[in-house]
Structures are given as C-alpha cells and as structure tokens.
C-alpha cells in the first residue's frame, strides 16, 4: 500500500503522482457521518483534505467533489488535515477538471473564505 504524499525513493526524489494545490469544497461521507471538507491538493492517486471533524486512519470514505465521486481511505492525519488514498486513480479528465476549477479560485486573489464562497456560488451549492 502506498501512503499518499510520502516519497518512495527518499529525499530529492520524485513522488509517485504529482500533487497540485487546489481549493475546493467537497462532501466527505463515511459509515459514521457526512461532513463538509476542503480539498487542499489533489493528484491522480490521492488528496489532502482539511476538516474540523475527526477522522481515523484506515477509515473508508466517499468524497463528493464535482464532477467526481471518489472512494478511498484515510492514510494519515495531522491536526485538521488528512491524506486520502483513492481506491482507483483519477482519469485525466477528472484530474484536469479539479485542477482547473481549484486554480481558478486560488488565482482570484481572494481570502480563503471568499474563495470557498465563490466556489460554492459557482457550483450552485448555495442556491
């Protein structure tokens, strides 16, 4: 099993999948609960999320972030952030869509709260 975000070849090497910073709202569902989360970065094989509600390592999750429904498990936790390893790698279309949508918001020069509000408005979440 590969830990998302961990180098396999030591310092100075390349990651298994390149991570791109994004800022997108998402919904995380598990057997225990559903909760809003913020997608902070994403690669084809996993993502880093921010949430204020506790998760546990190994927990199976369903991440809903338009246009994708992603299934995976929590591989690391550090305070309000956690790493998710996807069950199946994202296809090129889904990863490109997430990168474009996330970067558009980040490049607007808004505060993090304004960025997330703009994302909600753009996706129709707040309508």
Order of alpha helices (4+ residues) and beta strands (2+ residues): beta-beta-beta-beta-beta-beta-alpha-alpha
